[in-house]
Amino acid sequence: MFLSPLETMTIIGLMMLATMITRFLPFVLFPADRETHPYITYLGKVLPYAVIGFLVVYCLKGVDVLAAPHGLPEALAIGVIVALQLWKGNSLVSIGAGTAVYMVLVQGVLA
């Protein structure tokens, strides 16, 4: 399916508008000169942990511990992530190394 130039530009314009709205709306709704509502502060404290928990569950939902390799790559990658996070305290390093360990195990070692 081909789009006409007008349709293409319309889609690009709408996506640009949607992106701008999502970027600028927080500054309009929560200006710096006003105090942030306590509920928003609460959400800012609890949502990061909730999202990480959701991502862990989502990533592990397809692991079959009854079939080879019995979730071993996932367990080792999680162990690397936890160990590096406790040791270094840097999420980027922890997640990056855990992803690398998982990919090496899945693509090479336990393939």
Stockholm file with secondary structure:
# STOCKHOLM 1.0

chainA/1-111         MFLSPLETMTIIGLMMLATMITRFLPFVLFPADRETHPYITYLGKVLPYAVIGFLVVYCLKGVDVLAAPHGLPEALAIGVIVALQLWKGNSLVSIGAGTAVYMVLVQGVLA
#=GR chainA/1-111 SS CCCCHHHHHHHHHHHHHHHHHHHHHHHHHSCTTSCCCHHHHHHHHHHHHHHHHHHHHHHHTTCCTTSTTTTHHHHHHHHHHHHHHHHHCCHHHHHHHHHHHHHHIIIIITC
#=GC SS_cons         CCCCHHHHHHHHHHHHHHHHHHHHHHHHHSCTTSCCCHHHHHHHHHHHHHHHHHHHHHHHTTCCTTSTTTTHHHHHHHHHHHHHHHHHCCHHHHHHHHHHHHHHIIIIITC
//
